[in-house]
Each structure stands twice: as C-alpha cells, then as structure tokens.
C-alpha cells in the first residue's frame, strides 16, 4: 500500500548546499519543517561513531527517525518541508558502497512525497566542513550525485534550486509549495 502526502515536500542535495539556511528562511515564513534526521543522529552521543563503525546501523537509525518525523506531521493540513527524505538514505548507502536494504527500499516505494522535491546542488562557494559535515568537497559532490540519482530512481523529478541568497531561494520554494 502506498502512502502519499500531497502537502509533504522535500529539500535534498549536497552536504553544505545551503539546505539548512533555506529551511530556516522558509520556517521563518510559517512553513512547518521536518528536521534533517542524519544531523540529529550525528549530533547525539555516539552518532559519529555509529556512522563510522556501522553504516548499516546508521541507515536504520535514519530510517526510524525519518518514519517518526513523517508520523509527527501526518495530521498537518499545511505544507511540510522536510530536510531530506527516505531516498537520501539510499544515496548514503550507495556512497558507502553498500546494498540497499529491503526495508529501506520498501519504505521509499510506499511512503511518497507528493509535494515538490527541491535539489540544492553542490555549491563550491558556500561549502564548509563542520563537526558533522566531514566530507571533502569531492566527497560532497559524489554524495550529491548519489542522492539525486536515488530520488530519480524512485520516480521523483528534482527541481533545481537557484544559487542565490537565502531570501530569494525561500521565495522560489514558497511559490511552488
């Protein structure tokens, strides 16, 4: 059975592509935001170690957290813009050279975002590493390619975000929600 939410939209893309800044700007204009579950896990005690030592366990933790986020917003009448979504987990597994787990594939096929899927491409001028964003520029580009391919593989059309200031990016997104 497929579960589709017409008011669920997503921002996906490269690490350091400006997603969080964009989401902060959209949230300030009254749109509900689903948090980036991977960053939340990485910021928790043991999160970075889980990613490094058990990437499959990290993928399962992301899946569980994303399902919880989906459920938390399931009664929302207005638009909800998620910071990443289920196919991002597939992109992560592919970058790690790991097989896509059956449960993750099933969720990607059954839980469908019917709102737009915005793509924040790798953007060299704004890319910065931090405590959780540990990828080099080259790794960030590879991650972006894998994530974008995963979304397309699950039948989504990505809407490229303009490389512009956060207010203009937010206006671009709000016009399409």
C-alpha positions in Angstrom: 0.0 0.0 0.0 1.3 3.4 -0.9 1.0 6.3 1.5 1.2 9.7 -0.3 1.1 13.0 1.4 0.2 15.9 -1.0 1.5 18.5 1.4 4.8 16.8 2.0 7.7 18.4 0.1 11.5 17.9 0.4 14.8 19.7 0.1 17.6 17.3 -0.8 21.0 17.6 -2.2 24.6 18.1 -1.4 26.1 18.4 2.0 26.8 22.1 2.5 24.5 23.1 -0.4 22.5 25.6 1.7 19.6 23.4 2.7 19.6 24.3 6.4 19.8 28.0 5.7 17.0 27.8 3.2 14.8 25.8 5.6 15.4 28.3 8.4 14.2 31.1 6.0 11.1 29.1 4.9 10.3 28.2 8.6 10.5 31.9 9.5 7.7 32.4 7.0 5.4 30.0 8.8 6.0 26.6 7.0 6.5 23.5 9.1 9.9 21.9 8.8 10.8 18.3 9.2 14.4 18.2 10.6 17.4 16.5 9.0 17.4 13.3 10.8 21.0 12.3 9.9 22.4 15.5 11.5 20.3 15.0 14.6 21.7 11.5 15.0 25.3 12.6 14.3 25.0 15.3 17.0 23.8 12.8 19.6 26.3 11.0 21.8 27.8 8.1 19.8 26.3 9.3 16.5 29.5 10.0 14.7 30.9 6.6 15.9 27.8 4.8 14.7 28.2 6.3 11.2 31.9 5.4 11.1 31.7 1.9 12.6 28.2 0.7 11.5 26.9 2.5 8.4 24.1 0.0 8.0 23.0 0.6 11.6 23.3 4.4 10.9 21.0 3.9 7.8 18.5 2.0 10.0 18.6 4.8 12.6 18.0 7.4 9.9 15.0 5.3 8.6 13.5 5.0 12.0 13.9 8.8 12.7 12.5 9.7 9.2 9.5 7.5 9.8 8.9 9.2 13.2 9.2 12.6 11.5 6.7 11.5 8.8 4.2 10.3 11.5 4.7 13.5 13.6 3.5 15.6 10.6 0.9 13.2 9.2 -2.1 15.2 10.6 -0.7 18.6 9.3 -3.1 20.4 6.9 -0.5 22.9 5.7 2.7 22.2 3.7 5.6 20.5 5.5 9.1 20.8 4.0 11.4 18.0 5.1 15.2 18.4 5.2 16.0 15.3 3.2 13.8 12.2 2.9 13.7 8.4 2.5 15.7 8.2 -0.8 18.5 10.2 0.8 19.2 7.0 2.9 19.5 5.0 -0.3 22.0 7.7 -1.6 24.0 7.3 1.6 24.2 3.5 1.3 25.3 3.8 -2.3 28.1 6.3 -1.5 29.2 3.9 1.2 29.3 1.0 -1.4 26.6 -0.9 0.5 23.5 -2.7 -0.7 20.1 -1.0 -0.4 18.3 -2.9 2.4 14.9 -4.3 1.5 13.1 -2.4 4.3 14.5 0.9 3.1 13.6 0.2 -0.5 10.1 -0.8 0.6 9.6 2.5 2.6 11.0 4.5 -0.4 8.3 2.9 -2.6 5.4 3.1 -0.1 5.9 6.5 1.6 5.7 9.0 -1.2 6.3 12.8 -1.1 3.7 14.3 -3.4 4.9 17.9 -3.0 7.9 19.2 -4.8 11.4 17.8 -4.3 13.9 20.7 -4.4 17.5 20.0 -5.1 20.3 22.0 -3.6 23.3 21.1 -5.8 26.9 21.1 -4.6 27.8 24.8 -4.4 31.5 25.4 -4.0 31.3 29.0 -2.9 29.3 28.2 0.2 30.6 24.7 1.1 32.1 24.5 4.6 33.0 21.4 6.6 31.9 21.3 10.3 31.7 18.8 13.1 29.1 16.6 11.3 29.8 17.6 7.7 33.1 15.8 7.4 33.1 15.2 3.7 35.7 16.8 1.5 34.4 18.9 -1.4 34.9 15.9 -3.8 33.0 13.6 -1.4 30.2 16.1 -1.1 29.9 16.2 -4.9 29.8 12.4 -5.0 27.2 12.3 -2.3 25.1 14.8 -4.2 25.2 12.7 -7.3 24.3 9.5 -5.4 21.4 11.2 -3.6 20.0 12.9 -6.7 20.2 9.5 -8.6 18.4 7.8 -5.8 15.5 10.3 -5.9 15.2 9.9 -9.6 15.4 6.1 -9.3 12.2 6.3 -7.1 10.4 8.3 -9.7 10.8 11.8 -8.4 11.6 14.9 -10.6 14.0 17.2 -8.8 13.5 20.9 -9.0 16.9 22.7 -9.0 17.3 25.5 -6.5 18.8 28.7 -7.8 22.2 29.6 -6.4 21.1 32.9 -4.9 20.7 34.4 -1.4 18.5 32.7 1.2 15.6 35.1 0.9 15.3 34.6 -2.9 15.7 30.8 -2.5 12.9 30.9 0.1 10.7 32.9 -2.2 11.4 30.3 -5.0 10.3 27.4 -2.7 7.3 29.2 -1.3 6.0 29.9 -4.8 6.0 26.2 -5.5 4.6 24.8 -2.3 
